[in-house]
Amino acid sequence: MSLIQEKFASLFSNYTVNVKPRPDGGVLLTLCDSEGKQTQRVISYAQLHTAEQLTWVISAIRRDLAGTADELPTISLLQSQHRFALPTYHTR
């Protein structure tokens, strides 16, 4: 088992995790639940090797896998909430 697969297996312990390398340096992540439902996500090389982007990917996968609203991550953990600062306007 590769280091990347081990990392995702520990994060998504309720799923069977399969990671296939892609020619561009990224991976195809496949998660399979106990009922056989599969979820696939392509993760780019940059997302794998940048801590902030990897955190965003993991949050997005958790959000996509959530079956009910109470399983969703809190708003403060969603990546889109902290990506950019709001613009500031000044009047003369």
C-alpha positions in Angstrom: 0.0 0.0 0.0 1.4 3.4 -1.0 1.8 6.2 1.5 -0.9 8.2 -0.3 -3.3 5.3 -0.1 -2.5 4.8 3.6 -3.2 8.4 4.3 -6.6 8.3 2.6 -7.4 4.9 4.2 -6.8 6.4 7.7 -9.0 9.5 6.9 -11.9 7.5 5.4 -11.7 4.4 7.5 -15.4 3.5 6.8 -14.5 3.0 3.1 -12.4 0.7 1.0 -9.7 3.0 -0.5 -8.1 2.4 -3.9 -5.5 4.9 -5.3 -4.3 4.7 -8.9 -1.5 6.9 -10.2 -2.1 9.1 -13.2 0.5 10.1 -15.8 0.3 13.8 -14.8 1.5 12.9 -11.2 -1.9 13.0 -9.7 -4.1 10.1 -8.5 -7.5 8.7 -9.1 -9.0 8.1 -5.6 -11.8 5.5 -5.4 -13.8 5.1 -2.2 -16.2 2.2 -1.9 -18.7 1.9 1.0 -20.1 -1.2 2.6 -23.1 -1.2 0.2 -20.8 -1.2 -2.8 -21.4 2.5 -3.8 -18.3 4.0 -5.3 -17.1 7.6 -5.2 -14.2 8.7 -7.4 -12.2 11.8 -7.3 -9.2 12.9 -9.4 -6.6 14.6 -7.2 -3.9 16.6 -9.0 -0.2 16.6 -8.2 -0.4 20.1 -6.9 -3.3 19.2 -4.6 -1.4 16.2 -3.2 1.7 18.2 -2.5 0.3 21.5 -1.1 -1.0 21.2 2.4 -3.7 23.8 2.1 -5.0 22.4 -1.2 -5.0 18.8 0.3 -7.0 20.0 3.2 -9.5 21.6 0.9 -9.8 18.3 -1.1 -10.3 16.3 2.0 -13.1 18.7 3.2 -14.8 18.5 -0.2 -14.7 14.7 -0.2 -16.2 14.6 3.3 -18.9 17.0 2.2 -19.7 14.9 -0.9 -19.9 11.7 1.2 -22.1 13.2 3.9 -25.5 11.5 3.7 -27.3 13.9 6.0 -26.9 17.5 7.1 -25.6 16.5 10.6 -22.6 14.7 8.9 -21.5 17.8 7.0 -18.4 19.7 8.2 -19.0 22.9 10.0 -19.0 26.1 7.9 -15.7 27.2 9.4 -14.0 24.1 8.0 -15.3 24.5 4.4 -12.6 25.7 2.1 -14.6 28.3 0.2 -15.0 30.3 3.4 -11.3 31.1 3.9 -9.9 31.1 0.4 -10.1 34.9 -0.4 -10.3 38.1 1.7 -13.3 40.3 1.0 -12.5 43.5 -1.0 -12.3 46.8 0.9 -13.7 50.0 -0.7 -12.6 53.5 0.3 -14.5 56.7 -0.5 -13.0 60.1 -1.0 
